[in-house]
Amino acid sequence: AQKVTQAQTEISVVEKEDVTLDCVYETRDTTYYLFWYKQPPSGELVFLIRRNSFDEQNEISGRYSWNFQKSTSSFNFTITASQVVDSAVYFCALRPDNYGQNFVFGPGTRLSVLP
Amino acid sequence: DGGITQSPKYLFRKEGQNVTLSCEQNLNHDAMYWYRQDPGQGLRLIYYSQIVNDFQKGDIAEGYSVSREKKESFPLTVTSAQKNPTAFYLCASSIGDKFFREQYFGPGTRLTVT
């Protein structure tokens, strides 16, 4: 079965706090791709990162960082020094190699950053 | 500016009417997709198209139809057979399946059927 779990439905933090969004996935494929998207109130999904299953290096992009651990099937996303503009719904998605065109999206985590 | 446009942003229809949602992209992407998003849920794939004049059903295709006559355009028709059509509809495109590339999304159309 292909599945993505984002156990945190909603998170609220105060500006400048660090926050980690959890993503746990399930797939039997050995080759797969993981993604994070941001959906601000406007509704459009914004691509943040793609990671393939053979690359377990963590990545940092400005205030954003991602921790990919195959051993625990997790691909967590951390925002450092959060800002009000980070308020959005964040989706984790899985694209298994042998799953046709489908992306499997998690249910999303709504992040509210309070001033 | 390259991107994906969806129109209209809000759409209201009476039950029993078919309605067509527009999706246009100028990214020169081969693949296009339609997703449905319900409150508090992730995205579910309705239809996708890898190439002009070809499209495939996704997980929830019943009650929907699509066409792909031009590379840039992938309209979605919500038919009266769709039992619960009120939702947020997102169109996306990507370079091509074999590259497993990320998908780029349009701003969405919020459809309300009463």
HADDOCK unambig.tbl for C-alpha pairs under 7 A between the chains (distance, minus, plus):
assign (segid A and resid 43 and name CA) (segid B and resid 107 and name CA) 5.80 0.50 0.50
assign (segid A and resid 43 and name CA) (segid B and resid 108 and name CA) 6.42 0.50 0.50
assign (segid A and resid 44 and name CA) (segid B and resid 105 and name CA) 6.18 0.50 0.50
assign (segid A and resid 44 and name CA) (segid B and resid 106 and name CA) 5.80 0.50 0.50
assign (segid A and resid 44 and name CA) (segid B and resid 107 and name CA) 4.23 0.50 0.50
assign (segid A and resid 44 and name CA) (segid B and resid 108 and name CA) 6.32 0.50 0.50
assign (segid A and resid 45 and name CA) (segid B and resid 105 and name CA) 5.66 0.50 0.50
assign (segid A and resid 47 and name CA) (segid B and resid 104 and name CA) 6.84 0.50 0.50
assign (segid A and resid 50 and name CA) (segid B and resid 102 and name CA) 6.91 0.50 0.50
assign (segid A and resid 101 and name CA) (segid B and resid 97 and name CA) 6.86 0.50 0.50
assign (segid A and resid 105 and name CA) (segid B and resid 42 and name CA) 5.54 0.50 0.50
assign (segid A and resid 105 and name CA) (segid B and resid 43 and name CA) 5.93 0.50 0.50
assign (segid A and resid 106 and name CA) (segid B and resid 42 and name CA) 5.47 0.50 0.50
assign (segid A and resid 107 and name CA) (segid B and resid 40 and name CA) 6.70 0.50 0.50
assign (segid A and resid 107 and name CA) (segid B and resid 41 and name CA) 4.66 0.50 0.50
assign (segid A and resid 107 and name CA) (segid B and resid 42 and name CA) 4.06 0.50 0.50
assign (segid A and resid 108 and name CA) (segid B and resid 41 and name CA) 6.89 0.50 0.50
assign (segid A and resid 108 and name CA) (segid B and resid 42 and name CA) 6.07 0.50 0.50
